[in-house]
Amino acid sequence: MKKIVTEKEIIATLERQAFLIEQKLKAQQMTIEEANTLTKEDNYAVNLYSYKEFTLEYLGKNFEKKLNVSTETVANDPTLFIKNGVYPGDFEKGVRLVQDFVLKGKSIGYIQRVKPVGSGNYLPLYTLINGQSYKKSLVSVLISLEKVGQVTNKMLRILEETLYMRNNYYKFAALTPREKEIITLLALGYQNNEIGEQLFISKATVEQYRKNLKRKLEVRRFVDLIRFAQAFDLI
């Protein structure tokens, strides 16, 4: 598999990774505990945050060990952990990004620095939070920057079980929220005028969306659209 080196490649790979993990969690094909043992590397963690308050609900065991802190400790006194363990301003930056992007259905990646208990140095972590909610939680993938390419490659090899998902994810990632809505309605059998009524747009606008989607998704048959919608959890 190609080595991941650039920032753009890291972001794209982590977004795909978080999406696949979130899908498997929703389909009950994987538990949060299993998501944290995808590789033998200890430089990543899959965490859960509450959807609205952005408080920690589950901290991956790898990082519990690395940071010498438990989920319960952080949950009971998050202010103390943020004050003592997170680089000044990084948590606040994360909250702003969640409010501006994640709660609108978009994924966001950023670097935060966390100091292991008893250490004088901060550990730089690349953090990706997926805009798709799992139950009432947000899925977050954290990877230590020192091995980000190595770990993401290993995890993707395990997560990507089909060529279809691998070959079409970039198309899914390029869709706007409105395009995803229209794909869902089309796959459910709604006609152009019915979609227009539901979304408060004209029939002509829906027809233009359909043309654009056929081009973007490279599909010709309705059955191909349904397969795409099913693969990416749009229906």
FILO-761344 format. One line per 2 residues: for each residue x, y negated, z negated of N, C-alpha, C, O, CB. Coordinates in pm, whole numbers. Glycine has a CB too. Layout:
REM residues N
X Y Z X Y Z X Y Z X Y Z X Y Z ~ ...
***
This chain:
REM residues 235
85 120 0 0 0 0 88 -125 0 193 -127 -64 -96 -1 -123 ~ 46 -226 71 122 -350 82 145 -414 -55 56 -417 -140 49 -448 174
266 -464 -75 299 -529 -201 232 -666 -208 233 -742 -111 451 -543 -218 ~ 173 -697 -324 103 -824 -343 199 -923 -404 251 -901 -513 -23 -806 -433
223 -1034 -334 324 -1128 -384 276 -1272 -392 315 -1343 -485 445 -1122 -296 ~ 193 -1318 -300 153 -1458 -299 35 -1481 -392 -38 -1388 -426 118 -1503 -157
17 -1607 -432 -94 -1642 -521 -228 -1609 -457 -319 -1561 -524 -88 -1792 -558 ~ -240 -1636 -327 -364 -1609 -256 -396 -1459 -258 -510 -1420 -278 -356 -1660 -112
-294 -1376 -236 -313 -1231 -237 -350 -1181 -376 -434 -1092 -391 -187 -1160 -188 ~ -288 -1239 -478 -318 -1200 -616 -463 -1231 -649 -534 -1147 -704 -224 -1273 -715
-508 -1351 -615 -645 -1392 -644 -744 -1301 -571 -841 -1254 -631 -668 -1539 -604 ~ -721 -1277 -441 -812 -1194 -362 -818 -1052 -417 -925 -992 -423 -769 -1192 -216
-702 -999 -457 -697 -862 -508 -767 -851 -642 -841 -755 -666 -552 -815 -521 ~ -745 -948 -730 -810 -945 -860 -960 -962 -848 -1036 -899 -923 -752 -1054 -950
-1005 -1045 -755 -1149 -1063 -735 -1212 -931 -691 -1319 -893 -739 -1176 -1174 -630 ~ -1146 -861 -598 -1199 -733 -551 -1200 -632 -665 -1295 -554 -681 -1114 -680 -433
-1094 -634 -744 -1083 -543 -857 -1195 -564 -958 -1260 -469 -1001 -948 -560 -925 ~ -1217 -692 -996 -1320 -724 -1094 -1458 -687 -1041 -1543 -638 -1116 -1316 -874 -1130
-1481 -709 -911 -1609 -674 -851 -1633 -524 -858 -1742 -480 -895 -1615 -722 -706 ~ -1531 -445 -823 -1545 -300 -823 -1569 -247 -964 -1651 -157 -984 -1421 -234 -763
-1498 -302 -1061 -1518 -260 -1200 -1659 -293 -1246 -1726 -210 -1309 -1414 -327 -1293 ~ -1704 -414 -1214 -1838 -457 -1254 -1944 -368 -1191 -2043 -333 -1256 -1863 -603 -1215
-1924 -330 -1065 -2019 -241 -998 -2027 -106 -1066 -2136 -52 -1088 -1981 -223 -851 ~ -1912 -50 -1100 -1908 81 -1163 -1968 76 -1303 -2031 173 -1347 -1764 132 -1168
-1948 -34 -1374 -2008 -49 -1506 -2161 -53 -1494 -2231 13 -1571 -1956 -176 -1575 ~ -2211 -129 -1398 -2355 -142 -1380 -2418 -9 -1339 -2529 23 -1382 -2386 -249 -1275
-2347 67 -1256 -2400 195 -1209 -2375 307 -1309 -2409 423 -1284 -2338 231 -1075 ~ -2315 272 -1424 -2282 369 -1529 -2191 480 -1477 -2197 594 -1523 -2410 430 -1587
-2106 445 -1380 -2006 538 -1329 -1875 527 -1408 -1782 605 -1389 -1980 512 -1180 ~ -1870 428 -1496 -1750 402 -1574 -1789 328 -1701 -1878 243 -1698 -1646 321 -1491
-1724 360 -1811 -1745 285 -1934 -1639 176 -1945 -1538 181 -1875 -1742 378 -2060 ~ -1661 81 -2032 -1562 -25 -2051 -1431 34 -2104 -1323 -16 -2074 -1615 -134 -2147
-1441 139 -2182 -1321 206 -2232 -1243 270 -2118 -1120 261 -2113 -1358 313 -2337 ~ -1315 334 -2024 -1248 396 -1909 -1186 291 -1819 -1080 314 -1759 -1346 481 -1830
-1251 176 -1807 -1196 68 -1724 -1062 21 -1777 -980 -31 -1701 -1292 -48 -1718 ~ -1040 39 -1905 -914 -5 -1965 -806 103 -1962 -697 83 -2016 -938 -48 -2107
-836 216 -1900 -736 322 -1890 -719 368 -1745 -690 485 -1720 -774 442 -1978 ~ -736 275 -1651 -726 310 -1510 -584 346 -1471 -564 428 -1381 -776 196 -1424
-486 287 -1535 -346 320 -1509 -275 337 -1643 -331 305 -1748 -277 210 -1422 ~ -153 386 -1638 -75 402 -1760 -7 271 -1800 53 262 -1907 30 511 -1741
-18 170 -1715 42 41 -1747 -32 -23 -1865 -153 -7 -1879 39 -53 -1624 ~ 42 -95 -1948 -22 -162 -2062 -27 -313 -2043 -43 -388 -2139 53 -128 -2191
-12 -357 -1917 -7 -499 -1890 -137 -556 -1835 -137 -661 -1771 104 -528 -1794 ~ -246 -487 -1858 -374 -540 -1814 -482 -504 -1915 -464 -413 -1997 -411 -486 -1673
-593 -576 -1909 -707 -544 -1994 -834 -587 -1923 -836 -686 -1849 -695 -613 -2133 ~ -941 -512 -1946 -1074 -551 -1897 -1155 -589 -2019 -1181 -506 -2106 -1144 -435 -1814
-1197 -714 -2026 -1268 -767 -2141 -1412 -802 -2105 -1446 -816 -1987 -1196 -890 -2198 ~ -1495 -816 -2206 -1632 -863 -2187 -1654 -989 -2269 -1614 -997 -2385 -1735 -752 -2226
-1719 -1088 -2208 -1757 -1211 -2278 -1908 -1229 -2267 -1970 -1186 -2170 -1681 -1334 -2219 ~ -1966 -1293 -2366 -2109 -1322 -2359 -2134 -1419 -2243 -2053 -1509 -2219 -2162 -1380 -2494
-2245 -1400 -2174 -2271 -1474 -2051 -2290 -1624 -2073 -2246 -1704 -1992 -2392 -1419 -1983 ~ -2353 -1661 -2181 -2382 -1803 -2205 -2279 -1871 -2294 -2230 -1979 -2262 -2520 -1818 -2266
-2247 -1807 -2407 -2160 -1873 -2505 -2012 -1855 -2474 -1928 -1926 -2530 -2189 -1820 -2644 ~ -1977 -1759 -2386 -1839 -1729 -2351 -1759 -1691 -2475 -1644 -1733 -2491 -1774 -1849 -2280
-1820 -1611 -2563 -1749 -1558 -2680 -1710 -1413 -2650 -1781 -1342 -2579 -1838 -1567 -2809 ~ -1597 -1371 -2704 -1544 -1237 -2677 -1632 -1129 -2738 -1666 -1134 -2856 -1402 -1225 -2730
-1670 -1031 -2656 -1750 -917 -2703 -1668 -789 -2706 -1693 -699 -2787 -1873 -898 -2615 ~ -1570 -781 -2618 -1488 -660 -2613 -1350 -697 -2561 -1338 -756 -2454 -1553 -550 -2524
-1247 -661 -2635 -1109 -684 -2595 -1045 -550 -2563 -1046 -459 -2645 -1029 -759 -2706 ~ -990 -539 -2442 -927 -414 -2400 -820 -368 -2499 -745 -448 -2554 -865 -431 -2262
-816 -236 -2521 -725 -180 -2621 -580 -213 -2593 -501 -231 -2686 -743 -30 -2628 ~ -543 -222 -2465 -404 -257 -2432 -365 -390 -2494 -255 -406 -2547 -385 -263 -2280
-458 -486 -2487 -425 -619 -2537 -450 -632 -2687 -392 -718 -2752 -505 -723 -2463 ~ -537 -547 -2740 -547 -542 -2887 -411 -507 -2945 -367 -565 -3044 -655 -439 -2933
-346 -410 -2882 -215 -367 -2929 -109 -473 -2902 -27 -505 -2989 -175 -235 -2863 ~ -111 -527 -2781 -10 -625 -2742 -20 -754 -2825 82 -813 -2862 -23 -658 -2593
-143 -797 -2853 -163 -921 -2927 -176 -897 -3077 -185 -991 -3156 -286 -994 -2876 ~ -179 -769 -3116 -192 -732 -3257 -317 -796 -3318 -311 -855 -3426 -67 -773 -3336
-428 -783 -3246 -554 -842 -3293 -667 -752 -3243 -654 -689 -3138 -570 -990 -3242 ~ -778 -747 -3314 -890 -663 -3275 -1006 -747 -3223 -1014 -868 -3247 -936 -578 -3393
-1097 -679 -3152 -1219 -747 -3106 -1294 -807 -3223 -1344 -919 -3216 -1310 -648 -3029 ~ -1303 -730 -3332 -1377 -775 -3450 -1314 -901 -3510 -1385 -994 -3550 -1383 -664 -3556
-1182 -904 -3515 -1112 -1021 -3570 -1143 -1146 -3490 -1174 -1251 -3546 -961 -996 -3574 ~ -1133 -1133 -3358 -1160 -1249 -3272 -1306 -1290 -3281 -1337 -1409 -3287 -1122 -1217 -3126
-1397 -1192 -3281 -1540 -1221 -3287 -1578 -1288 -3418 -1661 -1379 -3421 -1621 -1094 -3268 ~ -1517 -1243 -3529 -1550 -1299 -3660 -1497 -1439 -3679 -1561 -1521 -3746 -1497 -1210 -3769
-1381 -1468 -3621 -1323 -1602 -3639 -1253 -1645 -3511 -1130 -1656 -3508 -1223 -1603 -3759 ~ -1331 -1670 -3404 -1270 -1707 -3276 -1190 -1836 -3283 -1090 -1851 -3213 -1376 -1719 -3170
-1233 -1929 -3367 -1164 -2057 -3377 -1020 -2038 -3424 -928 -2103 -3374 -1238 -2151 -3471 ~ -1003 -1949 -3522 -869 -1926 -3576 -779 -1862 -3471 -663 -1900 -3457 -877 -1836 -3701
-834 -1764 -3395 -754 -1700 -3292 -715 -1800 -3183 -601 -1802 -3137 -830 -1581 -3231 ~ -811 -1883 -3142 -784 -1983 -3038 -678 -2081 -3087 -588 -2119 -3012 -913 -2059 -2999
-689 -2121 -3212 -594 -2217 -3268 -454 -2159 -3278 -356 -2226 -3244 -641 -2264 -3405 ~ -445 -2035 -3324 -314 -1975 -3350 -258 -1893 -3234 -136 -1877 -3222 -322 -1889 -3471
-347 -1842 -3147 -299 -1749 -3046 -302 -1796 -2902 -235 -1738 -2817 -376 -1629 -3054 ~ -380 -1902 -2873 -393 -1948 -2735 -322 -2083 -2719 -333 -2171 -2805 -543 -1960 -2694
-249 -2097 -2610 -177 -2222 -2584 -275 -2340 -2584 -382 -2330 -2526 -100 -2215 -2448 ~ -239 -2450 -2650 -330 -2565 -2663 -389 -2609 -2528 -315 -2639 -2434 -258 -2682 -2727
-520 -2612 -2521 -590 -2660 -2402 -631 -2550 -2306 -719 -2571 -2222 -504 -2757 -2331 ~ -568 -2430 -2315 -599 -2324 -2219 -740 -2269 -2238 -809 -2242 -2139 -498 -2211 -2233
-784 -2252 -2363 -919 -2200 -2386 -1024 -2299 -2335 -1121 -2260 -2271 -941 -2171 -2535 ~ -1002 -2426 -2365 -1097 -2529 -2321 -1105 -2533 -2168 -1211 -2553 -2110 -1057 -2668 -2376
-988 -2514 -2103 -986 -2510 -1957 -1069 -2393 -1907 -1144 -2407 -1810 -842 -2500 -1905 ~ -1056 -2277 -1974 -1132 -2161 -1934 -1282 -2182 -1948 -1358 -2142 -1860 -1091 -2043 -2016
-1324 -2245 -2056 -1467 -2273 -2078 -1521 -2363 -1967 -1630 -2339 -1916 -1489 -2338 -2216 ~ -1444 -2466 -1931 -1489 -2558 -1825 -1503 -2484 -1692 -1599 -2506 -1618 -1389 -2675 -1809
-1408 -2396 -1662 -1413 -2321 -1537 -1533 -2226 -1535 -1599 -2211 -1432 -1284 -2242 -1517 ~ -1562 -2164 -1648 -1678 -2075 -1656 -1806 -2155 -1632 -1893 -2111 -1557 -1683 -2005 -1794
-1817 -2270 -1695 -1936 -2352 -1679 -1952 -2402 -1537 -2063 -2408 -1484 -1932 -2470 -1775 ~ -1839 -2439 -1475 -1844 -2499 -1341 -1857 -2396 -1229 -1914 -2426 -1123 -1720 -2581 -1318
-1806 -2277 -1250 -1802 -2179 -1141 -1875 -2049 -1174 -1965 -2009 -1100 -1659 -2148 -1107 ~ -1836 -1984 -1283 -1886 -1849 -1310 -2036 -1847 -1333 -2104 -1758 -1282 -1815 -1791 -1431
-2089 -1943 -1409 -2232 -1945 -1437 -2314 -1980 -1314 -2437 -1976 -1317 -2262 -2043 -1548 ~ -2245 -2016 -1205 -2314 -2040 -1078 -2295 -1923 -982 -2324 -1932 -863 -2263 -2169 -1014
-2245 -1812 -1037 -2231 -1690 -957 -2099 -1675 -884 -2084 -1583 -804 -2338 -1685 -860 ~ -2003 -1764 -909 -1874 -1757 -842 -1770 -1697 -936 -1783 -1705 -1058 -1830 -1896 -793
-1667 -1638 -877 -1556 -1586 -956 -1447 -1693 -965 -1435 -1779 -877 -1499 -1455 -894 ~ -1369 -1687 -1072 -1265 -1787 -1089 -1141 -1721 -1150 -1150 -1636 -1239 -1315 -1902 -1179
-1026 -1761 -1100 -901 -1710 -1154 -815 -1824 -1204 -810 -1931 -1143 -826 -1629 -1048 ~ -748 -1801 -1315 -660 -1905 -1369 -558 -1840 -1462 -573 -1724 -1503 -742 -2014 -1444
-455 -1916 -1496 -351 -1867 -1586 -377 -1922 -1726 -399 -2042 -1744 -209 -1908 -1536 ~ -374 -1834 -1825 -380 -1878 -1963 -262 -1816 -2038 -209 -1712 -1999 -516 -1838 -2029
-224 -1881 -2145 -108 -1834 -2222 -153 -1797 -2363 -218 -1875 -2433 4 -1942 -2227 ~ -117 -1674 -2403 -157 -1621 -2533 -32 -1575 -2607 57 -1512 -2549 -259 -1505 -2517
-27 -1606 -2735 90 -1571 -2816 59 -1450 -2903 -31 -1455 -2987 133 -1689 -2904 ~ 132 -1340 -2883 113 -1224 -2970 141 -1261 -3116 230 -1341 -3144 205 -1108 -2927
64 -1202 -3207 82 -1231 -3348 225 -1198 -3391 276 -1090 -3360 -20 -1152 -3434 ~ 289 -1291 -3460 426 -1270 -3506 531 -1307 -3405 650 -1298 -3433 444 -1129 -3545
489 -1350 -3284 584 -1388 -3181 588 -1539 -3166 488 -1608 -3188 547 -1322 -3047 ~ 704 -1590 -3129 716 -1734 -3108 693 -1774 -2964 693 -1892 -2932 851 -1782 -3153
674 -1675 -2876 660 -1703 -2734 519 -1673 -2685 451 -1583 -2735 762 -1622 -2653 ~ 477 -1750 -2584 346 -1729 -2524 359 -1634 -2405 455 -1642 -2328 283 -1863 -2479
260 -1545 -2391 257 -1449 -2282 166 -1504 -2171 46 -1522 -2195 209 -1310 -2333 ~ 219 -1530 -2050 134 -1582 -1942 49 -1471 -1882 101 -1368 -1840 220 -1648 -1833
-80 -1494 -1877 -174 -1394 -1825 -253 -1453 -1710 -304 -1565 -1718 -269 -1345 -1936 ~ -264 -1376 -1602 -356 -1418 -1497 -493 -1362 -1533 -508 -1243 -1558 -308 -1367 -1355
-593 -1450 -1534 -728 -1413 -1577 -826 -1432 -1463 -831 -1538 -1401 -772 -1497 -1699 ~ -903 -1330 -1435 -1008 -1338 -1334 -1140 -1306 -1400 -1155 -1198 -1458 -981 -1241 -1215
-1235 -1397 -1393 -1368 -1374 -1448 -1468 -1365 -1334 -1477 -1456 -1251 -1409 -1486 -1549 ~ -1541 -1256 -1330 -1634 -1228 -1221 -1767 -1299 -1245 -1822 -1296 -1355 -1655 -1077 -1207
-1818 -1363 -1140 -1945 -1434 -1151 -2066 -1344 -1158 -2176 -1390 -1188 -1959 -1527 -1038 ~ -2049 -1215 -1130 -2159 -1120 -1141 -2165 -1070 -1285 -2065 -1023 -1338 -2143 -1002 -1041
-2282 -1079 -1347 -2292 -1037 -1487 -2316 -887 -1499 -2386 -828 -1417 -2404 -1114 -1558 ~ -2257 -828 -1601 -2280 -688 -1635 -2366 -688 -1761 -2320 -726 -1869 -2142 -609 -1656
-2493 -643 -1746 -2591 -660 -1853 -2600 -809 -1883 -2642 -886 -1797 -2552 -576 -1982 ~ -2561 -852 -2003 -2560 -996 -2034 -2419 -1042 -2062 -2397 -1136 -2139 -2653 -1027 -2155
-2322 -975 -2000 -2182 -1006 -2025 -2110 -1041 -1896 -2154 -1007 -1786 -2114 -889 -2094 ~ -1998 -1110 -1911 -1909 -1140 -1800 -1790 -1046 -1808 -1733 -1024 -1915 -1864 -1289 -1803
-1751 -991 -1692 -1635 -903 -1686 -1511 -986 -1655 -1509 -1063 -1560 -1656 -791 -1579 ~ -1409 -969 -1737 -1284 -1043 -1718 -1168 -945 -1708 -1154 -855 -1791 -1261 -1143 -1834
-1085 -963 -1606 -965 -882 -1591 -845 -970 -1621 -826 -1074 -1558 -956 -819 -1446 ~ -763 -928 -1718 -642 -1000 -1754 -521 -915 -1720 -516 -797 -1754 -642 -1037 -1905
-425 -975 -1652 -304 -903 -1616 -183 -990 -1645 -178 -1107 -1606 -306 -860 -1467 ~ -85 -932 -1713 39 -1002 -1740 109 -1033 -1608 121 -946 -1523 131 -919 -1833
155 -1157 -1592 212 -1199 -1464 337 -1122 -1427 372 -1116 -1310 243 -1346 -1469 ~ 404 -1064 -1523 529 -996 -1493 511 -872 -1406 605 -832 -1338 597 -957 -1621
391 -812 -1408 368 -692 -1328 237 -700 -1251 174 -597 -1223 368 -569 -1416 ~ 195 -819 -1216 62 -835 -1159 45 -757 -1028 -57 -691 -1009 33 -981 -1136
143 -764 -938 130 -693 -811 128 -543 -828 48 -474 -765 242 -731 -719 ~ 215 -492 -913 226 -349 -937 97 -292 -997 48 -188 -953 344 -319 -1030
43 -361 -1097 -76 -311 -1166 -198 -317 -1076 -277 -223 -1072 -101 -389 -1293 ~ -216 -428 -1005 -334 -443 -921 -336 -340 -809 -442 -287 -776 -341 -584 -861
-221 -310 -752 -216 -207 -649 -260 -72 -702 -339 -3 -637 -76 -196 -591 ~ -212 -34 -818 -247 95 -877 -396 102 -907 -461 203 -879 -166 120 -1005
-450 -5 -965 -592 -4 -1002 -681 2 -878 -784 70 -880 -626 -128 -1084 ~ -643 -68 -772 -725 -66 -651 -725 72 -586 -827 115 -533 -676 -170 -552
-613 140 -590 -608 275 -532 -707 367 -604 -767 455 -542 -464 332 -541 ~ -722 346 -734 -815 430 -812 -959 388 -790 -1048 472 -780 -781 421 -962
-982 256 -781 -1119 205 -774 -1182 219 -636 -1302 247 -626 -1120 61 -813 ~ -1103 201 -531 -1159 203 -397 -1173 346 -346 -1077 405 -296 -1072 120 -300
-1291 399 -360 -1312 539 -326 -1351 558 -179 -1340 669 -126 -1419 597 -414 ~ -1396 452 -115 -1439 466 24 -1372 362 112 -1344 250 69 -1590 453 35
-1348 399 236 -1291 305 332 -1389 192 360 -1348 79 387 -1255 377 464 ~ -1518 223 352 -1618 119 381 -1602 1 286 -1601 -114 330 -1760 176 370
-1590 28 157 -1573 -80 60 -1445 -158 87 -1445 -282 83 -1571 -24 -83 ~ -1339 -87 113 -1210 -153 137 -1214 -241 261 -1160 -351 261 -1100 -49 150
-1278 -190 367 -1276 -262 494 -1375 -376 502 -1364 -463 589 -1301 -167 605 ~ -1473 -377 412 -1578 -478 422 -1583 -577 306 -1663 -670 307 -1710 -411 433
-1497 -558 207 -1505 -649 93 -1478 -794 134 -1543 -885 82 -1405 -606 -13 ~ -1384 -815 224 -1352 -954 262 -1473 -1024 322 -1488 -1146 309 -1235 -957 362
-1561 -947 389 -1683 -1006 444 -1777 -1047 330 -1835 -1155 332 -1755 -906 540 ~ -1791 -958 231 -1876 -988 116 -1825 -1111 42 -1904 -1197 3 -1881 -868 20
-1693 -1121 24 -1634 -1233 -50 -1656 -1365 22 -1658 -1471 -42 -1485 -1209 -71 ~ -1672 -1361 153 -1689 -1484 231 -1834 -1533 236 -1860 -1643 286 -1639 -1462 371
-1927 -1454 184 -2069 -1493 188 -2099 -1601 85 -2041 -1603 -24 -2158 -1371 163 ~ -2189 -1691 121 -2237 -1791 26 -2351 -1731 -56 -2409 -1630 -15 -2283 -1920 100
-2386 -1790 -171 -2500 -1740 -248 -2629 -1735 -167 -2708 -1641 -181 -2520 -1827 -371 ~ -2652 -1835 -81 -2774 -1835 1 -2772 -1721 102 -2875 -1659 127 -2789 -1970 73
-2656 -1693 161 -2647 -1583 256 -2674 -1449 188 -2737 -1361 247 -2508 -1581 322 ~ -2628 -1434 64 -2655 -1311 -10 -2804 -1296 -37 -2859 -1186 -29 -2576 -1309 -143
-2869 -1408 -70 -3015 -1404 -92 -3087 -1357 34 -3179 -1275 27 -3068 -1544 -134 ~ -3045 -1410 148 -3113 -1375 273 -3087 -1230 311 -3177 -1162 361 -3066 -1468 386
-2965 -1182 289 -2935 -1041 316 -3026 -952 232 -3081 -854 282 -2786 -1010 287 ~ -3041 -986 104 -3127 -908 15 -3270 -902 68 -3330 -795 75 -3125 -967 -127
-3323 -1017 105 -3461 -1022 153 -3478 -949 286 -3579 -882 308 -3507 -1167 167 ~ -3379 -963 375 -3385 -892 503 -3383 -741 480 -3461 -667 541 -3267 -934 593
-3294 -697 393 -3281 -554 366 -3406 -497 302 -3435 -378 315 -3160 -528 277 ~ -3481 -583 231 -3606 -539 168 -3725 -543 263 -3836 -507 227 -3635 -625 47
-3698 -589 388 -3802 -585 490 -3881 -713 510 -3980 -712 582 -3896 -479 457 ~ -3840 -823 450 -3912 -949 467 -3887 -1006 607 -3778 -993 662 -3868 -1051 360
-3991 -1068 663 -3980 -1133 793 -3926 -1276 776 -3919 -1329 665 -4118 -1135 864 ~ -3887 -1336 889 -3825 -1469 884 -3914 -1573 816 -3868 -1651 733 -3791 -1515 1025
-4043 -1572 852 -4133 -1672 794 -4152 -1648 644 -4166 -1743 567 -4270 -1669 865 ~ -4153 -1521 601 -4168 -1489 459 -4043 -1531 380 -4054 -1581 268 -4193 -1337 441
-3926 -1512 440 -3802 -1554 375 -3799 -1705 362 -3759 -1759 258 -3678 -1505 455 ~ -3842 -1774 468 -3847 -1920 465 -3937 -1970 353 -3903 -2066 284 -3894 -1975 598
-4052 -1905 336 -4145 -1946 230 -4085 -1923 92 -4101 -2006 2 -4277 -1869 243 ~ -4017 -1812 74 -3958 -1780 -56 -3845 -1876 -92 -3830 -1915 -208 -3907 -1637 -58
-3765 -1914 8 -3647 -1996 -18 -3669 -2144 12 -3578 -2226 -2 -3531 -1946 64 ~ -3792 -2176 54 -3828 -2316 84 -3741 -2376 195 -3695 -2490 186 -3816 -2402 -42
-3720 -2296 299 -3648 -2343 417 -3732 -2307 539 -3824 -2226 529 -3504 -2280 426 ~ -3701 -2366 654 -3781 -2342 773 -3749 -2207 835 -3644 -2147 809 -3759 -2453 875
-3842 -2160 917 -3823 -2034 989 -3702 -2044 1081 -3627 -1948 1096 -3949 -1997 1069 ~ -3684 -2159 1143 -3570 -2180 1234 -3437 -2170 1158 -3339 -2118 1211 -3581 -2317 1304
-3435 -2220 1034 -3314 -2212 953 -3282 -2068 919 -3166 -2027 920 -3330 -2295 824 ~ -3387 -1991 889 -3367 -1848 859 -3311 -1776 982 -3220 -1693 971 -3500 -1781 814
-3365 -1809 1099 -3318 -1746 1222 -3170 -1778 1247 -3095 -1692 1293 -3403 -1792 1341 ~ -3130 -1900 1216 -2989 -1937 1233 -2901 -1862 1134 -2792 -1818 1168 -2972 -2089 1214
-2950 -1847 1011 -2876 -1768 911 -2857 -1624 960 -2749 -1566 944 -2950 -1769 776 ~ -2963 -1567 1020 -2955 -1429 1068 -2849 -1415 1177 -2773 -1319 1178 -3092 -1383 1122
-2845 -1511 1267 -2744 -1508 1374 -2604 -1516 1315 -2514 -1443 1355 -2766 -1623 1474 ~ -2587 -1608 1218 -2455 -1625 1156 -2414 -1500 1080 -2297 -1460 1081 -2456 -1746 1062
-2511 -1437 1012 -2480 -1317 935 -2442 -1199 1025 -2353 -1122 991 -2598 -1279 847 ~ -2509 -1185 1137 -2473 -1078 1230 -2330 -1094 1277 -2257 -997 1294 -2569 -1076 1349
-2291 -1221 1299 -2154 -1248 1343 -2054 -1224 1230 -1952 -1160 1251 -2142 -1393 1394 ~ -2084 -1275 1110 -1991 -1263 997 -1974 -1118 952 -1864 -1075 918 -2040 -1347 880
-2085 -1043 952 -2081 -906 903 -2049 -806 1014 -2022 -689 988 -2212 -870 839 ~ -2053 -855 1139 -2025 -768 1254 -2119 -648 1257 -2076 -534 1275 -1878 -721 1252
-2248 -676 1238 -2349 -571 1242 -2446 -597 1357 -2474 -713 1389 -2425 -561 1108 ~ -2495 -492 1417 -2591 -503 1526 -2724 -439 1491 -2830 -483 1535 -2536 -440 1652
-2717 -335 1409 -2838 -260 1375 -2884 -293 1234 -2804 -325 1146 -2814 -108 1389 ~ -3015 -285 1214 -3073 -314 1083 -3021 -217 977 -3001 -254 862 -3226 -307 1089
-2999 -92 1019 -2951 9 925 -2811 -27 874 -2776 7 761 -2949 147 991 ~ -2731 -95 955 -2597 -137 913 -2607 -247 808 -2526 -253 715 -2516 -187 1034
-2707 -334 823 -2729 -439 724 -2770 -379 590 -2724 -422 485 -2836 -539 773 ~ -2857 -278 595 -2901 -211 473 -2782 -143 404 -2769 -150 282 -3012 -108 503
-2697 -78 482 -2580 -11 424 -2490 -112 354 -2440 -86 245 -2501 65 533 ~ -2470 -227 418 -2387 -331 359 -2450 -381 228 -2380 -396 128 -2368 -449 458
-2579 -406 230 -2650 -455 112 -2642 -355 -2 -2623 -394 -117 -2796 -486 146 ~ -2655 -227 28 -2648 -124 -74 -2506 -112 -131 -2487 -100 -252 -2694 10 -18
-2407 -116 -42 -2268 -100 -86 -2225 -210 -182 -2148 -186 -275 -2175 -99 34 ~ -2277 -332 -159 -2235 -445 -242 -2343 -490 -340 -2346 -605 -384 -2194 -560 -154
-2432 -397 -371 -2529 -417 -480 -2619 -538 -458 -2652 -610 -552 -2456 -433 -611 ~ -2658 -561 -333 -2747 -673 -301 -2893 -629 -302 -2983 -713 -299 -2711 -733 -165
-2917 -499 -306 -3053 -447 -320 -3051 -331 -419 -3155 -271 -447 -3112 -402 -180
***
